[in-house]
């Protein structure tokens, strides 16, 4: 779990670096929750990564990117939901908008092509660390 916390913190900072300009101050919510997001993603995907072989591992790593993006977007959207109270948008829609924005940016900017091998490497390191 300690490794997932560390990876989550690193992934949160990476997400901030890639998306802070678009997300603004709300991106810090995702960074602060990054360690917990790392634990959540690790607990939901690591065992599957270790059970499968070949290309399926790559698919698990890809899925973990999008799961992390959804959780990061949820944190950003929840921050907006709590801190911004204008009448132009229904408050729960802020969460959905942030999730869609993070997913869209992850995919359409091509960042997923950079993140995918990093996610695979993260899973691989976790597997090696947990074996010892």
MDTraj code that builds the backbone (N, CA, C; nanometers):
import mdtraj as md
import numpy as np

residues = "UNK UNK UNK UNK UNK UNK UNK UNK UNK UNK UNK UNK UNK UNK UNK UNK UNK UNK UNK UNK UNK UNK UNK UNK UNK UNK UNK UNK UNK UNK UNK UNK UNK UNK UNK UNK UNK UNK UNK UNK UNK UNK UNK UNK UNK UNK UNK UNK UNK UNK UNK UNK UNK UNK UNK UNK UNK UNK UNK UNK UNK UNK UNK UNK UNK UNK UNK UNK UNK UNK UNK UNK UNK UNK UNK UNK UNK UNK UNK UNK UNK UNK UNK UNK UNK UNK UNK UNK UNK UNK UNK UNK UNK UNK UNK UNK UNK UNK UNK UNK UNK UNK UNK UNK UNK UNK UNK UNK UNK UNK UNK UNK UNK UNK UNK UNK UNK UNK UNK UNK UNK UNK UNK UNK UNK UNK UNK UNK UNK UNK UNK UNK".split()
xyz = np.array([
    [0.0820, -0.1196, 0.0000],
    [0.0000, 0.0000, 0.0000],
    [0.0861, 0.1257, 0.0000],
    [0.2002, 0.1199, 0.0665],
    [0.2871, 0.2368, 0.0712],
    [0.3363, 0.2743, -0.0682],
    [0.3599, 0.1730, -0.1515],
    [0.4043, 0.1993, -0.2881],
    [0.2921, 0.2645, -0.3694],
    [0.1699, 0.2190, -0.3488],
    [0.0558, 0.2792, -0.4189],
    [0.0359, 0.4239, -0.3768],
    [0.0573, 0.4527, -0.2490],
    [0.0500, 0.5919, -0.2029],
    [0.1541, 0.6778, -0.2742],
    [0.2755, 0.6249, -0.2823],
    [0.3824, 0.6989, -0.3485],
    [0.3572, 0.7184, -0.4968],
    [0.3153, 0.6111, -0.5636],
    [0.2840, 0.6238, -0.7057],
    [0.1681, 0.7211, -0.7269],
    [0.0684, 0.7146, -0.6398],
    [-0.0448, 0.8064, -0.6505],
    [-0.0022, 0.9511, -0.6374],
    [0.0890, 0.9786, -0.5442],
    [0.1399, 1.1151, -0.5289],
    [0.2120, 1.1590, -0.6561],
    [0.2941, 1.0700, -0.7101],
    [0.3650, 1.1031, -0.8338],
    [0.2713, 1.1247, -0.9518],
    [0.1714, 1.0374, -0.9651],
    [0.0741, 1.0522, -1.0728],
    [-0.0077, 1.1802, -1.0558],
    [-0.0402, 1.2149, -0.9307],
    [-0.1133, 1.3391, -0.9057],
    [-0.0333, 1.4606, -0.9499],
    [0.0952, 1.4611, -0.9194],
    [0.1802, 1.5725, -0.9621],
    [0.1946, 1.5770, -1.1140],
    [0.2065, 1.4610, -1.1753],
    [0.2141, 1.4554, -1.3213],
    [0.0855, 1.5096, -1.3835],
    [-0.0285, 1.4683, -1.3296],
    [-0.1567, 1.5178, -1.3807],
    [-0.1674, 1.6684, -1.3636],
    [-0.1188, 1.7177, -1.2523],
    [-0.1204, 1.8625, -1.2308],
    [-0.0343, 1.9316, -1.3360],
    [0.0844, 1.8780, -1.3584],
    [0.1728, 1.9373, -1.4582],
    [0.1126, 1.9389, -1.5976],
    [0.0379, 1.8349, -1.6303],
    [-0.0218, 1.8265, -1.7633],
    [-0.1510, 1.9063, -1.7748],
    [-0.2228, 1.9238, -1.6635],
    [-0.3557, 1.9831, -1.6748],
    [-0.3852, 2.1073, -1.5938],
    [-0.2869, 2.1598, -1.5213],
    [-0.3148, 2.2732, -1.4330],
    [-0.3628, 2.3962, -1.5086],
    [-0.3077, 2.4176, -1.6249],
    [-0.3467, 2.5362, -1.7019],
    [-0.4946, 2.5292, -1.7390],
    [-0.5411, 2.4119, -1.7757],
    [-0.6814, 2.3960, -1.8154],
    [-0.7749, 2.3869, -1.6953],
    [-0.7290, 2.3251, -1.5869],
    [-0.8163, 2.3003, -1.4724],
    [-0.8108, 2.4091, -1.3665],
    [-0.7055, 2.4893, -1.3670],
    [-0.6924, 2.5956, -1.2686],
    [-0.6609, 2.5433, -1.1300],
    [-0.6966, 2.6237, -1.0307],
    [-0.6667, 2.5890, -0.8913],
    [-0.7320, 2.4595, -0.8461],
    [-0.8394, 2.4214, -0.9089],
    [-0.9086, 2.2984, -0.8693],
    [-0.8235, 2.1745, -0.8903],
    [-0.7233, 2.1834, -0.9764],
    [-0.6364, 2.0683, -1.0002],
    [-0.5639, 2.0264, -0.8727],
    [-0.5436, 2.1197, -0.7801],
    [-0.4766, 2.0845, -0.6552],
    [-0.5558, 1.9823, -0.5753],
    [-0.6870, 1.9815, -0.5912],
    [-0.7674, 1.8804, -0.5206],
    [-0.7267, 1.7410, -0.5654],
    [-0.7027, 1.7236, -0.6941],
    [-0.6582, 1.5945, -0.7456],
    [-0.5184, 1.5587, -0.6987],
    [-0.4319, 1.6592, -0.6878],
    [-0.2966, 1.6349, -0.6388],
    [-0.2997, 1.5920, -0.4927],
    [-0.3769, 1.6637, -0.4121],
    [-0.3842, 1.6314, -0.2694],
    [-0.4446, 1.4936, -0.2446],
    [-0.5376, 1.4542, -0.3300],
    [-0.5982, 1.3217, -0.3166],
    [-0.5233, 1.2154, -0.3974],
    [-0.4176, 1.2564, -0.4674],
    [-0.3398, 1.1645, -0.5494],
    [-0.2979, 1.0369, -0.4786],
    [-0.2438, 1.0449, -0.3571],
    [-0.2064, 0.9209, -0.2891],
    [-0.3251, 0.8268, -0.2678],
    [-0.4396, 0.8813, -0.2317],
    [-0.5584, 0.7965, -0.2138],
    [-0.6072, 0.7418, -0.3471],
    [-0.5972, 0.8232, -0.4507],
    [-0.6336, 0.7756, -0.5846],
    [-0.5406, 0.6607, -0.6238],
    [-0.4125, 0.6735, -0.5927],
    [-0.3169, 0.5664, -0.6215],
    [-0.3526, 0.4365, -0.5507],
    [-0.3925, 0.4482, -0.4255],
    [-0.4333, 0.3288, -0.3505],
    [-0.5584, 0.2679, -0.4121],
    [-0.6547, 0.3529, -0.4488],
    [-0.7788, 0.3022, -0.5084],
    [-0.7516, 0.2326, -0.6410],
    [-0.6753, 0.2972, -0.7276],
    [-0.6442, 0.2371, -0.8579],
    [-0.5641, 0.1085, -0.8392],
    [-0.4650, 0.1118, -0.7511],
    [-0.3849, -0.0075, -0.7261],
    [-0.4678, -0.1226, -0.6719],
    [-0.5571, -0.0917, -0.5795],
    [-0.6366, -0.1997, -0.5202],
    [-0.7373, -0.2575, -0.6194],
    [-0.7776, -0.1774, -0.7168],
    [-0.8749, -0.2263, -0.8146],
    [-0.8119, -0.2926, -0.9362],
    [-0.6844, -0.2655, -0.9624],
    [-0.6264, -0.3156, -1.0875],
    [-0.5011, -0.4017, -1.0724],
    [-0.4287, -0.3891, -0.9626],
    [-0.2990, -0.4567, -0.9523],
    [-0.3107, -0.6085, -0.9555],
    [-0.4060, -0.6634, -0.8833],
    [-0.4207, -0.8100, -0.8838],
    [-0.4522, -0.8619, -1.0239],
    [-0.5371, -0.7890, -1.0956],
    [-0.5699, -0.8290, -1.2321],
    [-0.4452, -0.8229, -1.3200],
    [-0.3674, -0.7153, -1.3070],
    [-0.2428, -0.7025, -1.3834],
    [-0.1526, -0.8233, -1.3599],
    [-0.1432, -0.8664, -1.2348],
    [-0.0552, -0.9776, -1.2015],
    [-0.1084, -1.1127, -1.2500],
    [-0.2392, -1.1248, -1.2652],
    [-0.2986, -1.2522, -1.3079],
    [-0.2932, -1.2730, -1.4583],
    [-0.2941, -1.1664, -1.5353],
    [-0.2995, -1.1808, -1.6804],
    [-0.1586, -1.1723, -1.7394],
    [-0.1471, -1.2127, -1.8653],
    [-0.0186, -1.2131, -1.9343],
    [-0.0314, -1.1411, -2.0680],
    [0.0819, -1.1079, -2.1257],
    [0.0873, -1.0529, -2.2612],
    [0.0158, -0.9201, -2.2766],
    [-0.0565, -0.9105, -2.3882],
    [-0.1253, -0.7854, -2.4220],
    [-0.2307, -0.7459, -2.3196],
    [-0.2829, -0.8429, -2.2488],
    [-0.3851, -0.8114, -2.1486],
    [-0.3294, -0.7226, -2.0381],
    [-0.2031, -0.7383, -2.0075],
    [-0.1405, -0.6501, -1.9083],
    [-0.1441, -0.5058, -1.9576],
    [-0.1189, -0.4874, -2.0841],
    [-0.1255, -0.3533, -2.1413],
    [-0.2650, -0.2946, -2.1308],
    [-0.3652, -0.3784, -2.1501],
    [-0.5034, -0.3309, -2.1386],
    [-0.5379, -0.2936, -1.9946],
    [-0.4868, -0.3702, -1.8990],
    [-0.5089, -0.3365, -1.7584],
    [-0.4411, -0.2024, -1.7271],
    [-0.3198, -0.1846, -1.7763],
    [-0.2489, -0.0579, -1.7534],
    [-0.3265, 0.0584, -1.8155],
    [-0.3790, 0.0383, -1.9350],
    [-0.4595, 0.1422, -1.9994],
    [-0.5849, 0.1715, -1.9174],
    [-0.6498, 0.0676, -1.8714],
    [-0.7681, 0.0867, -1.7879],
    [-0.7367, 0.1611, -1.6599],
    [-0.6190, 0.1348, -1.6035],
    [-0.5831, 0.2039, -1.4796],
    [-0.5609, 0.3531, -1.5031],
    [-0.5141, 0.3891, -1.6219],
    [-0.5009, 0.5314, -1.6553],
    [-0.6375, 0.5980, -1.6523],
    [-0.7338, 0.5359, -1.7181],
    [-0.8666, 0.5965, -1.7256],
    [-0.9389, 0.5928, -1.5912],
    [-0.9171, 0.4896, -1.5121],
    [-0.9742, 0.4866, -1.3778],
    [-0.9150, 0.6001, -1.2945],
    [-0.7845, 0.6162, -1.3000],
    [-0.7204, 0.7266, -1.2287],
    [-0.7685, 0.8618, -1.2781],
    [-0.7874, 0.8748, -1.4092],
    [-0.8370, 1.0009, -1.4649],
    [-0.9782, 1.0319, -1.4145],
    [-1.0614, 0.9296, -1.4078],
    [-1.1978, 0.9495, -1.3561],
    [-1.1934, 0.9953, -1.2105],
    [-1.1097, 0.9318, -1.1303],
    [-1.1000, 0.9691, -0.9895],
    [-1.0384, 1.1080, -0.9725],
    [-0.9379, 1.1403, -1.0528],
    [-0.8779, 1.2737, -1.0500],
    [-0.9827, 1.3783, -1.0901],
    [-1.0553, 1.3512, -1.1975],
    [-1.1606, 1.4433, -1.2410],
    [-1.2695, 1.4593, -1.1365],
    [-1.3007, 1.3512, -1.0660],
    [-1.4003, 1.3584, -0.9589],
    [-1.3521, 1.4515, -0.8480],
    [-1.2242, 1.4409, -0.8119],
    [-1.1691, 1.5289, -0.7079],
    [-1.1734, 1.6742, -0.7519],
    [-1.1348, 1.7005, -0.8760],
    [-1.1365, 1.8360, -0.9296],
    [-1.2807, 1.8893, -0.9332],
    [-1.3716, 1.8083, -0.9834],
    [-1.5113, 1.8495, -0.9918],
    [-1.5750, 1.8708, -0.8564],
    [-1.5403, 1.7867, -0.7593],
    [-1.5946, 1.8031, -0.6255],
    [-1.5440, 1.9326, -0.5636],
    [-1.4171, 1.9641, -0.5886],
    [-1.3633, 2.0921, -0.5410],
    [-1.4444, 2.2078, -0.5997],
    [-1.4694, 2.2021, -0.7298],
    [-1.5527, 2.3054, -0.7929],
    [-1.6923, 2.3082, -0.7334],
    [-1.7480, 2.1925, -0.7123],
    [-1.8826, 2.1792, -0.6556],
    [-1.8911, 2.2486, -0.5199],
    [-1.7876, 2.2317, -0.4380],
    [-1.7881, 2.2876, -0.3028],
    [-1.7538, 2.4363, -0.3019],
    [-1.6618, 2.4779, -0.3880],
    [-1.6088, 2.6144, -0.3771],
    [-1.6716, 2.7164, -0.4705],
    [-1.7324, 2.6740, -0.5777],
    [-1.7868, 2.7710, -0.6732],
    [-1.9392, 2.7620, -0.6731],
    [-1.9998, 2.8701, -0.6408],
    [-2.1448, 2.8705, -0.6314],
    [-2.2106, 2.9685, -0.7254],
    [-2.1894, 2.9531, -0.8556],
    [-2.2613, 3.0413, -0.9472],
    [-2.3834, 2.9691, -1.0022],
    [-2.4745, 3.0458, -1.0543],
    [-2.6019, 2.9890, -1.0988],
    [-2.5967, 2.9381, -1.2424],
    [-2.4829, 2.9500, -1.3084],
    [-2.4757, 2.9121, -1.4490],
    [-2.4693, 2.7627, -1.4718],
    [-2.4389, 2.6870, -1.3690],
    [-2.4278, 2.5425, -1.3865],
    [-2.4811, 2.4737, -1.2613],
    [-2.5577, 2.3730, -1.2828],
    [-2.6033, 2.2927, -1.1696],
    [-2.4803, 2.2344, -1.1003],
    [-2.4759, 2.2421, -0.9705],
    [-2.3565, 2.2024, -0.8971],
    [-2.3097, 2.0599, -0.9260],
    [-2.3962, 1.9572, -0.9240],
    [-2.3453, 1.8224, -0.9550],
    [-2.2870, 1.8107, -1.0960],
    [-2.3324, 1.8956, -1.1863],
    [-2.2797, 1.8914, -1.3224],
    [-2.1334, 1.9304, -1.3269],
    [-2.0869, 2.0040, -1.2272],
    [-1.9446, 2.0405, -1.2216],
    [-1.8570, 1.9159, -1.2116],
    [-1.9025, 1.8172, -1.1360],
    [-1.8258, 1.6936, -1.1201],
    [-1.8212, 1.6186, -1.2525],
    [-1.9349, 1.6059, -1.3161],
    [-1.9414, 1.5358, -1.4453],
    [-1.8579, 1.6098, -1.5492],
    [-1.8668, 1.7418, -1.5521],
    [-1.7891, 1.8202, -1.6474],
    [-1.6393, 1.7997, -1.6270],
    [-1.5958, 1.7988, -1.5022],
    [-1.4530, 1.7804, -1.4748],
    [-1.4065, 1.6408, -1.5169],
    [-1.4866, 1.5393, -1.4898],
    [-1.4505, 1.4030, -1.5301],
    [-1.4384, 1.3949, -1.6816],
    [-1.5370, 1.4466, -1.7518],
    [-1.5341, 1.4435, -1.8985],
    [-1.4154, 1.5228, -1.9515],
    [-1.3870, 1.6373, -1.8907],
    [-1.2741, 1.7194, -1.9345],
    [-1.1414, 1.6451, -1.9188],
    [-1.1239, 1.5782, -1.8052],
    [-0.9989, 1.5052, -1.7827],
    [-0.9880, 1.3869, -1.8787],
    [-1.0967, 1.3151, -1.8979],
    [-1.0940, 1.2021, -1.9919],
    [-1.0667, 1.2496, -2.1342],
    [-1.1329, 1.3571, -2.1730],
    [-1.1148, 1.4133, -2.3075],
    [-0.9693, 1.4564, -2.3262],
    [-0.9160, 1.5285, -2.2294],
    [-0.7790, 1.5780, -2.2408],
    [-0.6785, 1.4626, -2.2419],
    [-0.7021, 1.3620, -2.1615],
    [-0.6122, 1.2473, -2.1578],
    [-0.6048, 1.1795, -2.2940],
    [-0.7197, 1.1688, -2.3584],
    [-0.7274, 1.0978, -2.4859],
    [-0.6898, 1.1863, -2.6042],
    [-0.7556, 1.2997, -2.6165],
    [-0.7448, 1.3800, -2.7379],
    [-0.6127, 1.4556, -2.7515],
    [-0.5448, 1.4816, -2.6421],
    [-0.4144, 1.5471, -2.6518],
    [-0.3039, 1.4475, -2.6847],
    [-0.3359, 1.3198, -2.6736],
    [-0.2357, 1.2164, -2.6957],
    [-0.1551, 1.1844, -2.5708],
    [-0.1870, 1.2490, -2.4585],
    [-0.1146, 1.2198, -2.3345],
    [-0.1227, 1.0726, -2.2987],
    [-0.2300, 1.0075, -2.3388],
    [-0.2449, 0.8649, -2.3068],
    [-0.1280, 0.7838, -2.3634],
    [-0.0716, 0.8281, -2.4759],
    [0.0413, 0.7565, -2.5354],
    [0.1673, 0.7689, -2.4503],
    [0.1806, 0.8765, -2.3758],
    [0.2899, 0.8936, -2.2813],
    [0.2600, 0.8195, -2.1517],
    [0.1362, 0.8273, -2.1072],
    [0.0977, 0.7717, -1.9778],
    [0.0893, 0.6194, -1.9780],
    [0.0544, 0.5619, -2.0920],
    [0.0339, 0.4173, -2.0992],
    [0.1591, 0.3381, -2.0588],
    [0.2751, 0.3662, -2.1184],
    [0.3934, 0.2909, -2.0739],
    [0.4308, 0.3216, -1.9287],
    [0.4034, 0.4430, -1.8823],
    [0.4305, 0.4756, -1.7422],
    [0.3394, 0.3963, -1.6487],
    [0.2150, 0.3779, -1.6893],
    [0.1221, 0.2986, -1.6087],
    [0.1679, 0.1523, -1.6063],
    [0.2089, 0.1019, -1.7203],
    [0.2592, -0.0362, -1.7255],
    [0.3797, -0.0507, -1.6339],
    [0.4712, 0.0442, -1.6419],
    [0.5904, 0.0403, -1.5578],
    [0.5527, 0.0472, -1.4093],
    [0.4567, 0.1303, -1.3755],
    [0.4105, 0.1402, -1.2366],
    [0.3581, 0.0062, -1.1878],
    [0.2749, -0.0579, -1.2683],
    [0.2216, -0.1895, -1.2309],
    [0.3337, -0.2926, -1.2189],
    [0.4273, -0.2889, -1.3111],
    [0.5376, -0.3840, -1.3106],
    [0.6224, -0.3672, -1.1849],
    [0.6526, -0.2412, -1.1486],
    [0.7299, -0.2149, -1.0265],
    [0.6530, -0.2608, -0.9041],
    [0.5248, -0.2316, -0.8987],
    [0.4434, -0.2786, -0.7862],
    [0.4477, -0.4303, -0.7754],
    [0.4377, -0.4971, -0.8881],
    [0.4428, -0.6430, -0.8870],
    [0.5758, -0.6916, -0.8300],
    [0.6841, -0.6318, -0.8719],
    [0.8169, -0.6720, -0.8243],
    [0.8336, -0.6419, -0.6755],
    [0.7848, -0.5278, -0.6316],
    [0.7975, -0.4904, -0.4911],
    [0.7118, -0.5783, -0.4007],
    [0.5963, -0.6160, -0.4488],
    [0.5066, -0.6970, -0.3680],
    [0.5530, -0.8418, -0.3604],
    [0.6349, -0.8850, -0.4567],
    [0.6890, -1.0211, -0.4548],
    [0.7921, -1.0400, -0.3444],
    [0.8564, -0.9343, -0.3030],
    [0.9647, -0.9458, -0.2044],
    [0.9153, -0.9327, -0.0635],
])
top = md.Topology()
chain = top.add_chain()
for i, resn in enumerate(residues, 1):
    res = top.add_residue(resn, chain, resSeq=i)
    for name in ("N", "CA", "C"):
        top.add_atom(name, md.element.get_by_symbol(name[0]), res)
traj = md.Trajectory(xyz[None], top)
